[in-house]
Amino acid sequence: MALEIGASDPEVKRLANDCFSVVRTAVAECVRAAQRNGDIDPDADPDDLAYLLLTVIRGSDVVGAYGHSPDRLTSIAESAFALLPRPRHS
């Protein structure tokens, strides 16, 4: 809805952007927590990874909406997580 109506309705666009900003911030904080825990490379940009993850999530929503199986969606999520930068061990 935000994509369709937001293009022509400034209030919908503003609300969608505000919502996206809150979610992006929350995901970036999760990335930072994973960095502190040693699961993600501490040199990786958490904001960039948040955008990447949100893009995968929203894309998965579209794929799921068109009837692809839960197994396919799980595979997409697992592939995305496998691409996240891991810490370098000396």
trRosetta pair geometry for C-beta under 8 A, 3 or more apart (Angstrom, degrees):
i j d omega theta_ij theta_ji phi_ij phi_ji
1 4 6.0 -64 -146 43 31 103
1 5 5.6 -4 172 12 73 116
1 6 7.8 98 126 -23 58 91
1 12 7.6 -109 138 -167 91 131
2 5 6.7 -62 -120 55 21 87
2 6 4.4 29 180 -31 62 131
2 12 6.2 -171 -126 159 64 99
2 13 7.4 119 -168 -103 86 43
2 15 7.8 -133 -113 87 109 87
2 16 3.6 120 -147 -108 133 143
3 6 6.2 -24 -91 36 11 113
3 7 7.1 21 168 -30 45 102
4 7 6.8 -68 -179 15 20 107
5 8 6.5 -81 -165 51 44 88
5 9 5.0 -11 161 20 87 125
5 12 4.7 -35 116 118 107 171
6 9 6.3 -72 -109 59 27 82
6 12 4.6 -128 -89 113 64 101
6 13 4.0 116 -165 -84 89 70
6 16 5.1 -42 -94 16 142 149
7 13 7.4 117 -61 -79 19 116
9 12 4.0 54 93 15 117 113
9 13 6.4 169 89 -15 60 86
10 13 5.4 -56 -146 39 33 115
10 14 6.2 37 155 -23 67 104
11 14 5.7 -50 -147 34 31 113
11 15 6.4 29 155 -16 64 106
12 15 5.8 -55 -146 39 31 110
12 16 6.1 31 155 -19 66 109
13 16 5.8 -56 -145 38 28 110
13 17 6.2 27 156 -18 64 108
14 17 5.8 -57 -147 38 28 110
14 18 6.3 29 154 -20 64 107
15 18 5.7 -53 -146 36 30 113
15 19 6.3 30 155 -18 64 106
16 19 5.8 -54 -147 37 30 111
16 20 6.2 31 154 -20 65 107
17 20 5.6 -53 -144 37 30 112
17 21 6.3 36 155 -24 63 105
18 21 5.7 -54 -151 32 29 114
18 22 6.7 29 153 -18 63 103
19 22 5.9 -54 -154 33 33 110
19 23 6.4 25 153 -13 66 108
20 23 5.8 -59 -147 42 32 107
20 24 5.9 33 155 -21 69 109
20 54 7.6 94 -157 -177 89 152
21 24 5.7 -52 -140 38 28 112
21 25 6.3 31 157 -20 62 106
22 25 5.9 -56 -151 35 27 112
22 26 6.5 26 152 -18 62 107
23 26 5.6 -56 -150 37 33 112
23 27 6.3 30 154 -17 67 105
23 54 6.7 112 122 -112 112 126
24 27 5.8 -55 -146 38 31 108
24 28 6.2 33 154 -20 65 107
24 47 7.5 43 164 -147 107 75
24 50 5.1 100 -165 142 72 127
24 51 6.8 20 -136 -76 115 64
24 54 6.1 -42 -96 -41 79 154
25 28 5.7 -54 -146 37 30 113
25 29 6.5 32 153 -20 63 104
25 50 7.8 52 -72 -166 13 162
26 29 5.7 -53 -151 34 32 113
26 30 6.7 35 149 -20 63 101
27 30 5.4 -50 -153 33 37 114
27 31 6.6 41 147 -20 66 100
27 50 4.1 131 100 -140 106 93
27 53 5.5 -167 -177 80 136 130
27 54 6.0 -161 14 -54 169 97
28 31 5.5 -48 -151 33 36 114
28 32 6.5 40 149 -20 65 101
28 46 4.5 97 -162 140 82 103
28 47 5.2 8 -114 -90 133 54
28 49 7.4 127 -113 70 65 85
28 50 3.9 -46 -66 -52 76 146
29 32 5.4 -47 -147 34 36 114
29 33 6.5 40 150 -21 64 101
29 46 7.8 81 -62 166 21 140
30 33 5.5 -50 -150 34 34 114
30 34 6.5 35 150 -18 64 103
30 50 8.0 122 49 -101 91 94
31 34 5.6 -54 -150 37 33 112
31 35 6.4 38 149 -22 65 102
31 40 6.1 -62 -164 67 75 166
31 44 7.6 -105 175 102 120 114
31 46 4.0 160 96 -142 125 90
31 49 4.8 135 -124 88 150 129
31 50 5.9 -113 -9 -60 136 82
31 53 7.6 -165 -65 -7 114 143
32 35 5.4 -50 -150 33 34 115
32 36 6.5 35 151 -18 65 102
32 46 5.0 2 -58 -106 79 159
33 36 5.7 -51 -149 36 33 111
33 37 6.2 28 152 -15 65 111
34 37 5.5 -58 -143 43 32 111
34 39 4.2 -76 -171 68 88 114
34 40 4.3 57 119 1 110 113
35 38 7.8 52 179 -64 29 20
35 39 7.4 -89 -68 55 24 69
35 40 4.9 -60 -76 75 66 96
35 41 7.3 -28 -119 90 93 29
35 42 4.7 112 -172 -106 106 63
35 44 7.1 -151 -94 52 119 95
35 46 6.8 -87 -18 -76 138 110
36 42 8.0 89 -71 -105 37 104
38 87 5.7 -42 -165 -17 70 152
39 86 7.7 -70 172 -128 43 72
39 87 7.6 139 106 -16 3 105
40 44 5.9 -81 158 43 102 137
40 49 7.2 59 -171 -137 148 172
40 84 5.6 -63 -115 157 103 118
40 85 6.3 73 -166 76 77 72
40 86 7.0 -88 -124 -110 37 35
40 87 7.2 93 118 -45 15 78
41 44 4.4 98 78 -22 99 104
41 85 3.9 -47 12 125 127 109
41 86 6.1 68 -48 101 87 16
41 87 5.2 158 -98 -88 54 43
41 88 6.8 46 -119 -16 105 77
42 87 6.7 35 -9 -107 82 98
43 85 7.9 -79 70 126 81 146
44 48 7.3 -120 172 66 82 112
44 49 5.8 53 145 -44 121 128
44 84 7.7 62 -167 -175 176 77
44 85 4.5 162 -72 55 134 133
45 48 3.9 63 87 11 114 112
45 49 6.6 166 88 -11 60 84
46 49 5.7 -57 -144 42 34 109
46 50 6.2 42 154 -27 67 103
47 50 5.5 -48 -147 30 33 116
47 51 6.7 33 154 -16 63 100
48 51 5.9 -54 -155 35 33 109
48 52 6.5 35 148 -19 65 106
49 52 5.3 -50 -147 36 38 116
49 53 6.2 36 156 -18 69 105
49 84 6.7 61 -143 -131 124 96
49 85 7.9 -107 -87 21 126 97
50 53 5.9 -55 -145 39 29 108
50 54 6.2 27 157 -16 64 108
51 54 5.8 -57 -143 40 29 109
51 55 6.3 33 156 -23 64 106
52 55 5.8 -58 -153 34 28 112
52 56 6.6 25 152 -16 64 105
52 80 7.7 166 145 -164 97 104
53 56 5.6 -54 -149 37 34 111
53 57 6.2 35 152 -20 67 106
53 80 7.0 115 -117 159 65 129
54 57 5.4 -50 -143 37 34 114
54 58 6.1 29 159 -15 67 105
55 58 6.1 -54 -142 40 27 105
55 59 6.1 29 156 -18 62 111
56 59 5.7 -58 -145 41 28 112
56 60 6.2 31 154 -22 64 106
56 76 7.0 171 -173 155 99 101
56 77 7.4 123 148 -106 123 54
56 80 4.3 80 -151 -116 162 151
57 60 5.7 -56 -150 34 28 112
57 61 6.7 36 149 -25 62 99
58 61 5.4 -43 -154 25 37 118
58 62 7.0 37 149 -17 63 99
59 62 5.7 -52 -156 33 37 111
59 63 6.4 35 148 -17 68 105
59 76 7.7 -144 104 -180 103 141
60 63 5.4 -51 -143 39 37 112
60 64 6.0 38 156 -18 68 107
60 73 5.5 94 -165 -143 109 92
60 76 5.3 165 -100 105 106 144
60 77 6.8 38 -100 -62 156 85
61 64 5.9 -58 -146 41 26 110
61 65 6.2 30 154 -25 63 108
62 65 5.6 -53 -146 32 29 113
62 66 6.8 17 157 -10 62 107
63 66 6.2 -69 -158 39 29 103
63 68 4.9 -32 161 30 88 141
63 72 6.9 -130 152 124 125 118
63 73 6.6 163 98 -91 116 83
63 76 6.8 133 61 -48 161 163
64 67 7.9 106 179 -24 35 11
64 68 6.1 -87 -95 56 37 89
64 73 5.4 33 -78 -85 105 135
68 72 4.3 -83 162 76 110 148
68 73 6.5 134 104 -47 105 84
69 72 4.7 106 59 1 77 98
69 73 7.2 -142 102 0 46 85
70 73 5.5 -54 -147 39 38 111
70 74 6.2 42 153 -22 68 103
71 74 5.6 -52 -147 35 31 113
71 75 6.4 35 152 -21 63 105
72 75 5.6 -53 -151 34 31 114
72 76 6.6 35 150 -21 64 102
73 76 5.6 -48 -150 32 35 114
73 77 6.5 34 152 -16 65 104
74 77 5.8 -55 -149 38 33 110
74 78 6.2 31 154 -18 67 108
75 78 5.8 -54 -143 39 30 110
75 79 6.2 32 156 -20 64 107
76 79 5.9 -58 -149 36 27 111
76 80 6.4 27 154 -20 63 107
77 80 5.7 -55 -148 35 31 112
77 81 6.4 27 156 -15 65 106
78 81 5.9 -55 -146 39 31 109
78 82 6.3 35 153 -23 64 107
79 82 5.6 -54 -148 33 31 114
79 83 6.8 31 153 -22 62 105
80 83 5.9 -59 -158 30 32 112
80 84 7.6 48 146 -38 61 90
81 84 5.8 -31 -162 -1 43 116
